[in-house]
Amino acid sequence: MDLGIVIVNYNTRDRLRDCLQSLEANRGVSFITYVVDNGSTDESVAMVRAEFPRVRLIASAVNGGYAYANNLALRALLALDPTPPFVLLLNPDTVLPPDALARMLAFFATHPDAGIAGPKLVRADGSLDLACRRSFPSPELSIYHVLGLTRLFPKSKRFGRYNLTFLDENVVTEVDSVVGAFMLMRVEALQQAGLLDESYFMYGEDLDLALRIKKCGWKVYYNPAVQVLHYKREASRQSARAQYEFWRAGYIFYRKHYAATTPRLLRVLIACGLALKGGLKLAREMGQPLPPAPNAAELRV
């Protein structure tokens, strides 16, 4: 077995079907697929059982979030004997070309220092999904992004670092992170860094994992030679919960990785900005002590 694939689904039955069909069309790679359903109400579970009997389905009775659901399947994958050498986190709103998996694994063969790699993700309108290659949201870059400087000066090496918009989108690049919609990892790197941090409900957990894997000495690469269609936000469109969780994830990431080294005045400004964006609910949460982040040992299987 070359690869284990984990797909987390929440009420995206038809997109999930298209995704699984595109996986079945991939050749040259042996893989096992887990679908974790987060309490969908759209018959997603019945569809997978009826149409994809080889897929290993985990039907969660609760929607515990993206990290929680991925970890359910990752624990099952890492318990296999033998364990596949690679694992792919994949969103159900993606469609892969038939050679995507084989070419991405071949990329790892030529980049032995790669712990993570992701392809070029293209949205339905043909535009680049900017999240598929990005920098960590440091306080500096987050301020540029919130102020709109990233959008105003996309070709600036200073202001365009958030989504690396100053770089050619068709060139292989070492980056801070790719996006969890298609995040291919060496199992060795994942085992060293640990599973996804379930403090995040949705958003941010992929950045957090990439940072921890880089701290273990691995590199992260964007590989545009492989192009994957990403419909994006099929499960969270028009969701007030998703908007709140986006800013809450930013708060968790900042508190976990940057707050301790941020000057006091800047910490206050960042807190005010996050509270303004995240609303009263997030402001109240920020006023409470943050539960301690899980350490590496707690995140390992």
C-alpha positions in Angstrom: 0.0 0.0 0.0 1.5 3.3 -1.2 -0.9 5.7 0.4 -3.7 6.2 2.9 -6.3 8.9 2.0 -8.5 10.6 4.5 -11.6 12.6 3.5 -13.8 14.4 6.0 -17.3 15.0 4.8 -20.1 17.2 6.0 -23.3 17.4 3.9 -21.4 17.4 0.5 -22.8 14.1 -0.8 -22.6 14.9 -4.5 -19.2 16.5 -4.4 -18.0 13.6 -2.3 -19.2 11.2 -5.0 -17.3 13.1 -7.7 -14.2 13.1 -5.5 -14.3 9.4 -4.9 -14.9 8.7 -8.6 -11.9 10.7 -9.5 -9.8 8.7 -7.0 -11.0 5.5 -8.5 -9.8 6.7 -11.9 -6.2 7.2 -10.5 -3.7 4.7 -11.7 -0.2 3.6 -10.8 -0.8 3.9 -7.0 -2.2 1.5 -4.5 -4.2 3.3 -1.8 -6.8 2.9 0.9 -9.4 5.5 1.4 -11.2 6.5 4.7 -14.2 8.7 4.6 -15.1 10.3 7.9 -18.6 11.7 7.9 -19.3 14.4 10.5 -22.9 13.8 11.2 -24.3 14.7 7.7 -28.0 14.8 7.1 -27.9 14.6 3.3 -27.6 10.8 2.9 -23.8 11.0 2.4 -23.3 7.9 4.5 -25.8 5.8 2.5 -24.2 6.9 -0.7 -20.7 5.9 0.3 -22.0 2.5 1.5 -24.0 1.8 -1.6 -21.6 3.1 -4.3 -18.1 2.8 -2.8 -18.0 -0.5 -0.8 -14.2 -0.5 -0.8 -14.0 2.8 1.0 -13.6 2.5 4.8 -16.4 4.6 6.2 -16.3 6.1 9.7 -19.8 7.6 10.5 -19.3 10.0 13.4 -22.5 10.6 15.4 -21.2 14.1 16.3 -19.7 16.9 14.3 -16.5 17.2 16.3 -14.8 19.4 13.7 -12.2 18.9 11.0 -9.2 18.0 13.1 -11.2 15.6 15.3 -12.6 13.8 12.2 -9.3 13.5 10.4 -7.7 12.2 13.6 -10.3 9.4 13.7 -9.1 8.1 10.4 -5.4 8.9 10.9 -5.3 6.8 14.0 -6.8 3.9 12.1 -4.3 4.3 9.2 -1.3 4.5 11.5 -2.4 1.3 13.2 -2.3 -0.6 9.9 0.4 -3.2 9.6 2.3 -2.3 7.5 1.5 1.4 7.7 1.4 3.2 4.3 4.5 5.5 3.9 2.3 8.4 2.8 -1.0 9.9 3.9 -3.2 12.4 2.1 -5.7 14.8 3.7 -8.2 15.5 1.0 -11.4 17.6 0.9 -14.5 16.1 -0.7 -14.9 19.2 -2.9 -11.8 18.3 -5.0 -11.6 16.4 -8.3 -8.3 14.8 -9.2 -6.9 14.1 -12.7 -6.0 10.3 -13.2 -2.3 10.8 -12.7 -2.4 13.2 -9.7 -1.5 10.7 -7.0 1.3 9.0 -8.9 2.9 12.3 -9.9 2.7 13.7 -6.4 4.3 10.6 -4.9 7.0 10.8 -7.6 7.6 14.4 -6.5 8.5 13.0 -3.0 10.9 10.5 -4.6 12.9 13.5 -6.0 12.6 15.6 -2.9 13.7 13.4 0.1 13.6 16.4 2.4 9.9 16.9 1.8 7.6 16.2 4.7 4.5 17.8 3.0 3.6 18.6 -0.6 0.6 20.0 -2.2 -0.5 20.6 -5.9 -1.8 23.6 -7.7 -5.4 24.0 -6.6 -7.6 25.7 -9.2 -11.1 26.9 -8.5 -14.1 26.3 -10.7 -13.6 29.7 -12.4 -10.1 28.7 -13.3 -8.4 31.0 -10.8 -5.7 29.9 -8.4 -6.9 28.9 -4.9 -4.5 31.2 -3.1 -4.5 29.0 0.0 -2.6 26.2 -1.8 0.7 28.0 -1.1 1.1 30.4 1.8 3.2 31.7 4.6 2.4 31.3 8.3 0.2 34.1 9.5 2.7 35.9 11.7 1.4 39.1 13.4 3.1 41.2 10.7 1.6 39.4 7.8 -1.8 39.1 9.4 -1.9 42.9 9.9 -1.0 43.4 6.2 -3.8 41.0 5.3 -6.5 42.6 7.6 -5.6 46.1 6.4 -6.0 45.0 2.7 -2.4 45.6 1.8 -2.1 42.0 0.5 -4.9 42.6 -1.9 -3.7 46.1 -2.9 -0.1 45.1 -3.5 -0.2 41.4 -4.5 3.2 41.7 -6.4 5.0 43.2 -3.4 7.5 40.9 -1.8 6.6 42.5 1.5 2.9 42.8 1.4 2.3 39.7 -0.9 3.9 37.2 1.4 0.6 36.0 3.0 -0.4 34.0 -0.2 3.0 34.4 -2.0 1.2 36.3 -4.8 4.5 37.8 -5.9 5.7 34.4 -7.1 5.0 32.6 -10.4 2.2 30.2 -9.7 3.7 27.6 -12.1 7.0 27.2 -10.4 7.9 24.6 -7.7 8.4 26.5 -4.5 9.3 25.7 -0.9 6.6 27.3 1.3 5.5 27.5 4.9 2.3 25.5 4.3 -0.1 24.1 1.7 -3.8 23.7 2.5 -5.6 20.8 4.1 -7.8 20.4 1.0 -4.9 18.4 -0.5 -2.1 17.9 2.0 0.2 14.9 1.2 2.6 13.9 3.9 5.2 11.4 4.7 3.9 9.3 7.6 7.4 9.5 9.1 7.0 13.3 9.4 3.5 13.0 10.7 4.5 10.5 13.4 7.3 12.9 14.5 5.0 15.9 14.7 1.9 14.3 15.9 -1.8 14.4 14.8 -3.9 17.5 14.1 -4.6 19.7 17.1 -8.2 19.3 18.0 -8.3 22.7 19.7 -9.2 24.0 16.2 -12.7 23.2 15.1 -12.1 24.1 11.4 -9.4 26.2 9.8 -5.9 26.7 11.1 -5.1 23.0 12.0 -3.4 22.5 8.6 -1.1 25.5 9.2 -0.4 24.3 12.8 0.5 20.8 11.6 2.8 22.2 8.8 4.6 24.4 11.4 5.2 21.4 13.7 6.4 19.3 10.8 8.8 22.0 9.7 10.1 22.2 13.3 11.0 18.5 13.0 13.3 19.4 10.1 11.2 18.7 7.1 10.3 21.0 4.2 7.0 21.9 2.7 6.6 22.2 -1.1 4.1 23.5 -3.6 4.2 21.4 -6.8 2.2 23.1 -9.6 3.0 20.3 -12.1 -0.1 18.6 -10.7 -3.3 20.5 -10.9 -6.4 19.7 -8.9 -9.9 21.2 -9.1 -11.1 22.6 -5.8 -14.7 23.9 -5.5 -13.9 25.4 -2.1 -16.2 26.0 0.9 -18.9 23.7 -0.2 -19.7 22.7 3.4 -19.3 26.1 4.9 -20.8 28.5 2.4 -23.0 31.1 4.0 -22.2 29.7 7.5 -21.9 32.1 10.3 -20.3 29.3 12.3 -17.6 29.0 9.7 -16.8 32.8 9.8 -16.5 32.6 13.6 -14.3 29.5 13.5 -12.0 31.2 10.9 -11.2 34.0 13.3 -11.2 31.7 16.3 -8.5 29.6 14.5 -6.5 32.7 14.0 -6.7 33.4 17.7 -5.6 29.9 18.7 -2.7 29.9 16.2 -1.5 33.3 17.4 -1.8 32.4 21.1 0.0 29.1 20.5 2.9 30.2 18.3 3.4 34.0 18.5 1.9 35.6 21.6 4.8 34.8 23.8 7.2 36.8 21.6 4.9 39.6 20.6 5.4 43.1 22.2 2.7 44.0 24.7 1.2 46.9 22.6 1.1 44.8 19.5 -0.6 42.0 21.5 -3.3 44.4 22.5 -3.8 45.6 18.9 -4.0 42.0 17.6 -6.5 41.0 20.3 -8.7 44.0 19.4 -8.6 43.2 15.7 -9.5 39.5 16.3 -12.3 40.5 18.6 -13.6 43.0 16.1 -13.5 40.4 13.3 -14.7 37.4 15.3 -17.5 39.2 17.1 -18.8 39.2 20.7 -18.6 35.4 21.0 -14.9 35.3 20.2 -14.3 38.4 22.4 -15.8 36.6 25.3 -13.7 33.5 24.6 -10.6 35.6 24.4 -11.3 36.9 27.9 -11.1 33.3 29.3 -7.9 31.4 29.9 -6.9 29.4 26.8 -6.7 25.6 27.5 -3.1 24.5 27.3 -2.1 23.4 23.8 -1.5 19.6 23.5 2.2 18.7 23.6 3.9 16.5 21.0 3.4 13.4 23.1 -0.3 14.0 23.5 -0.7 14.4 19.7 1.2 11.2 18.8 -0.7 7.9 18.4 
